[in-house]
Amino acid sequence: MREVLMVYLCGVILLLAVSTTIDSEEEVGLDHIMIAAFGWPVFTSILALKAWSNR
C-alpha cells in the first residue's frame, strides 16, 4: 500500500510541476490541472481493467 501511495503522490507532484510550464495564453485553467493531477489513478485503473478484460 505504501508503494501505491508513493506512486500516486509522485504522479500528482509531477503533473503539478509540469503545469507550471503552461503559458497563460493556452487557457488551461487550474480546475483542469487539478482534475488531471488527482484523477489520473482512477482513469488509469479503468483503462487497465478494460485492457485486462479484453485479453
KOLPADREN-457641 format. One record per atom (N, C-alpha, C): atom name; x, y, z. Coordinates in Angstrom, 1 decimal. Example, Ala and Ser with C-alpha at 12.3 -4.5 7.8 and 13.67 -1.06 7.14 Angstrom:
# residues 2
@at: N, c1: 13.2, c2: -5.7, c3: 7.8
@at: CA, c1: 12.3, c2: -4.5, c3: 7.8
@at: C, c1: 13.2, c2: -3.3, c3: 7.8
@at: N, c1: 12.8, c2: -2.2, c3: 7.1
@at: CA, c1: 13.7, c2: -1.1, c3: 7.1
@at: C, c1: 12.9, c2: 0.0, c3: 7.9
# end
This chain:
# residues 55
@at: N, c1: 0.8, c2: -1.2, c3: 0.0
@at: CA, c1: 0.0, c2: 0.0, c3: 0.0
@at: C, c1: 0.9, c2: 1.3, c3: 0.0
@at: N, c1: 2.0, c2: 1.2, c3: 0.7
@at: CA, c1: 2.9, c2: 2.3, c3: 0.7
@at: C, c1: 3.4, c2: 2.7, c3: -0.7
@at: N, c1: 3.7, c2: 1.7, c3: -1.5
@at: CA, c1: 4.2, c2: 1.9, c3: -2.8
@at: C, c1: 3.2, c2: 2.6, c3: -3.7
@at: N, c1: 1.9, c2: 2.2, c3: -3.6
@at: CA, c1: 0.8, c2: 2.8, c3: -4.3
@at: C, c1: 0.7, c2: 4.2, c3: -4.0
@at: N, c1: 0.7, c2: 4.5, c3: -2.7
@at: CA, c1: 0.6, c2: 5.9, c3: -2.3
@at: C, c1: 1.8, c2: 6.8, c3: -2.8
@at: N, c1: 3.0, c2: 6.2, c3: -2.8
@at: CA, c1: 4.1, c2: 7.0, c3: -3.3
@at: C, c1: 4.0, c2: 7.2, c3: -4.8
@at: N, c1: 3.6, c2: 6.2, c3: -5.5
@at: CA, c1: 3.4, c2: 6.4, c3: -7.0
@at: C, c1: 2.4, c2: 7.5, c3: -7.2
@at: N, c1: 1.3, c2: 7.5, c3: -6.5
@at: CA, c1: 0.2, c2: 8.5, c3: -6.6
@at: C, c1: 0.7, c2: 9.9, c3: -6.3
@at: N, c1: 1.4, c2: 10.0, c3: -5.2
@at: CA, c1: 1.9, c2: 11.3, c3: -4.9
@at: C, c1: 3.0, c2: 11.8, c3: -5.8
@at: N, c1: 3.8, c2: 10.9, c3: -6.3
@at: CA, c1: 4.8, c2: 11.3, c3: -7.3
@at: C, c1: 4.1, c2: 11.8, c3: -8.6
@at: N, c1: 3.1, c2: 11.1, c3: -9.0
@at: CA, c1: 2.3, c2: 11.5, c3: -10.2
@at: C, c1: 1.7, c2: 12.9, c3: -10.0
@at: N, c1: 1.1, c2: 13.1, c3: -8.9
@at: CA, c1: 0.5, c2: 14.4, c3: -8.6
@at: C, c1: 1.5, c2: 15.5, c3: -8.6
@at: N, c1: 2.7, c2: 15.3, c3: -8.0
@at: CA, c1: 3.7, c2: 16.3, c3: -7.9
@at: C, c1: 4.3, c2: 16.5, c3: -9.3
@at: N, c1: 4.4, c2: 15.5, c3: -10.1
@at: CA, c1: 4.9, c2: 15.6, c3: -11.5
@at: C, c1: 4.0, c2: 16.4, c3: -12.3
@at: N, c1: 2.7, c2: 16.1, c3: -12.3
@at: CA, c1: 1.7, c2: 16.9, c3: -13.1
@at: C, c1: 1.6, c2: 18.3, c3: -12.6
@at: N, c1: 1.7, c2: 18.6, c3: -11.3
@at: CA, c1: 1.6, c2: 20.0, c3: -10.9
@at: C, c1: 2.9, c2: 20.7, c3: -11.3
@at: N, c1: 4.0, c2: 20.0, c3: -11.3
@at: CA, c1: 5.3, c2: 20.7, c3: -11.7
@at: C, c1: 5.2, c2: 21.0, c3: -13.2
@at: N, c1: 4.7, c2: 20.1, c3: -14.0
@at: CA, c1: 4.6, c2: 20.3, c3: -15.4
@at: C, c1: 3.6, c2: 21.5, c3: -15.7
@at: N, c1: 2.6, c2: 21.6, c3: -14.9
@at: CA, c1: 1.6, c2: 22.6, c3: -15.1
@at: C, c1: 2.1, c2: 24.0, c3: -14.9
@at: N, c1: 3.2, c2: 24.1, c3: -14.2
@at: CA, c1: 3.8, c2: 25.5, c3: -14.0
@at: C, c1: 4.4, c2: 26.0, c3: -15.3
@at: N, c1: 4.7, c2: 25.1, c3: -16.3
@at: CA, c1: 5.3, c2: 25.5, c3: -17.5
@at: C, c1: 4.2, c2: 25.9, c3: -18.6
@at: N, c1: 3.0, c2: 25.7, c3: -18.3
@at: CA, c1: 1.9, c2: 26.1, c3: -19.2
@at: C, c1: 1.7, c2: 27.6, c3: -19.2
@at: N, c1: 1.8, c2: 28.2, c3: -20.4
@at: CA, c1: 1.6, c2: 29.6, c3: -20.5
@at: C, c1: 0.1, c2: 30.0, c3: -20.3
@at: N, c1: -0.1, c2: 31.2, c3: -19.8
@at: CA, c1: -1.5, c2: 31.7, c3: -19.6
@at: C, c1: -2.2, c2: 31.9, c3: -20.9
@at: N, c1: -1.5, c2: 31.9, c3: -22.0
@at: CA, c1: -2.1, c2: 32.1, c3: -23.3
@at: C, c1: -2.9, c2: 30.8, c3: -23.8
@at: N, c1: -2.5, c2: 29.7, c3: -23.2
@at: CA, c1: -3.1, c2: 28.4, c3: -23.6
@at: C, c1: -4.5, c2: 28.2, c3: -23.0
@at: N, c1: -4.9, c2: 29.0, c3: -22.1
@at: CA, c1: -6.2, c2: 29.0, c3: -21.5
@at: C, c1: -6.6, c2: 27.6, c3: -20.8
@at: N, c1: -5.6, c2: 27.1, c3: -20.1
@at: CA, c1: -5.8, c2: 25.9, c3: -19.3
@at: C, c1: -6.0, c2: 26.4, c3: -17.9
@at: N, c1: -7.2, c2: 26.1, c3: -17.4
@at: CA, c1: -7.5, c2: 26.6, c3: -16.0
@at: C, c1: -7.0, c2: 25.7, c3: -14.9
@at: N, c1: -7.0, c2: 26.2, c3: -13.7
@at: CA, c1: -6.5, c2: 25.4, c3: -12.6
@at: C, c1: -7.4, c2: 24.2, c3: -12.3
@at: N, c1: -8.7, c2: 24.3, c3: -12.6
@at: CA, c1: -9.6, c2: 23.2, c3: -12.4
@at: C, c1: -9.2, c2: 22.0, c3: -13.3
@at: N, c1: -8.8, c2: 22.3, c3: -14.5
@at: CA, c1: -8.3, c2: 21.2, c3: -15.4
@at: C, c1: -7.1, c2: 20.6, c3: -14.9
@at: N, c1: -6.2, c2: 21.4, c3: -14.4
@at: CA, c1: -4.9, c2: 20.9, c3: -13.9
@at: C, c1: -5.2, c2: 20.0, c3: -12.6
@at: N, c1: -6.0, c2: 20.4, c3: -11.8
@at: CA, c1: -6.3, c2: 19.6, c3: -10.6
@at: C, c1: -7.0, c2: 18.3, c3: -10.9
@at: N, c1: -7.9, c2: 18.4, c3: -11.9
@at: CA, c1: -8.6, c2: 17.1, c3: -12.3
@at: C, c1: -7.6, c2: 16.1, c3: -12.8
@at: N, c1: -6.7, c2: 16.6, c3: -13.7
@at: CA, c1: -5.6, c2: 15.8, c3: -14.2
@at: C, c1: -4.7, c2: 15.2, c3: -13.1
@at: N, c1: -4.4, c2: 16.1, c3: -12.2
@at: CA, c1: -3.4, c2: 15.7, c3: -11.1
@at: C, c1: -4.0, c2: 14.6, c3: -10.2
@at: N, c1: -5.2, c2: 14.8, c3: -9.8
@at: CA, c1: -5.8, c2: 13.9, c3: -8.8
@at: C, c1: -6.7, c2: 12.8, c3: -9.4
@at: N, c1: -7.0, c2: 12.9, c3: -10.7
@at: CA, c1: -7.9, c2: 11.9, c3: -11.3
@at: C, c1: -7.2, c2: 10.9, c3: -12.1
@at: N, c1: -5.9, c2: 11.0, c3: -12.3
@at: CA, c1: -5.2, c2: 10.0, c3: -13.1
@at: C, c1: -5.2, c2: 8.6, c3: -12.6
@at: N, c1: -5.2, c2: 8.4, c3: -11.3
@at: CA, c1: -5.3, c2: 7.0, c3: -10.8
@at: C, c1: -6.6, c2: 6.3, c3: -11.2
@at: N, c1: -7.7, c2: 7.0, c3: -11.1
@at: CA, c1: -9.0, c2: 6.5, c3: -11.4
@at: C, c1: -9.1, c2: 6.1, c3: -12.9
@at: N, c1: -8.7, c2: 7.0, c3: -13.8
@at: CA, c1: -8.8, c2: 6.7, c3: -15.2
@at: C, c1: -7.8, c2: 5.7, c3: -15.6
@at: N, c1: -6.6, c2: 5.6, c3: -15.0
@at: CA, c1: -5.6, c2: 4.6, c3: -15.3
@at: C, c1: -6.1, c2: 3.2, c3: -14.9
@at: N, c1: -6.8, c2: 3.2, c3: -13.7
@at: CA, c1: -7.3, c2: 1.9, c3: -13.3
@at: C, c1: -8.4, c2: 1.4, c3: -14.2
@at: N, c1: -9.3, c2: 2.3, c3: -14.6
@at: CA, c1: -10.4, c2: 1.9, c3: -15.5
@at: C, c1: -9.8, c2: 1.4, c3: -16.9
@at: N, c1: -8.8, c2: 2.1, c3: -17.4
@at: CA, c1: -8.2, c2: 1.7, c3: -18.7
@at: C, c1: -7.5, c2: 0.3, c3: -18.5
@at: N, c1: -6.9, c2: 0.1, c3: -17.4
@at: CA, c1: -6.2, c2: -1.2, c3: -17.2
@at: C, c1: -7.2, c2: -2.3, c3: -17.1
@at: N, c1: -8.3, c2: -2.1, c3: -16.4
@at: CA, c1: -9.3, c2: -3.1, c3: -16.2
@at: C, c1: -9.9, c2: -3.5, c3: -17.6
@at: N, c1: -10.2, c2: -2.4, c3: -18.4
@at: CA, c1: -10.7, c2: -2.7, c3: -19.7
@at: C, c1: -9.7, c2: -3.5, c3: -20.6
@at: N, c1: -8.5, c2: -3.1, c3: -20.5
@at: CA, c1: -7.5, c2: -3.8, c3: -21.3
@at: C, c1: -7.3, c2: -5.3, c3: -20.8
@at: N, c1: -7.4, c2: -5.5, c3: -19.5
@at: CA, c1: -7.3, c2: -6.8, c3: -18.9
@at: C, c1: -8.5, c2: -7.7, c3: -19.3
@at: N, c1: -9.7, c2: -7.1, c3: -19.3
@at: CA, c1: -10.9, c2: -7.9, c3: -19.7
@at: C, c1: -11.0, c2: -8.2, c3: -21.2
@at: N, c1: -10.3, c2: -7.4, c3: -22.0
@at: CA, c1: -10.3, c2: -7.7, c3: -23.4
@at: C, c1: -9.3, c2: -8.6, c3: -23.9
@at: N, c1: -8.5, c2: -9.1, c3: -23.0
@at: CA, c1: -7.4, c2: -10.1, c3: -23.4
@at: C, c1: -8.0, c2: -11.4, c3: -23.7
# end
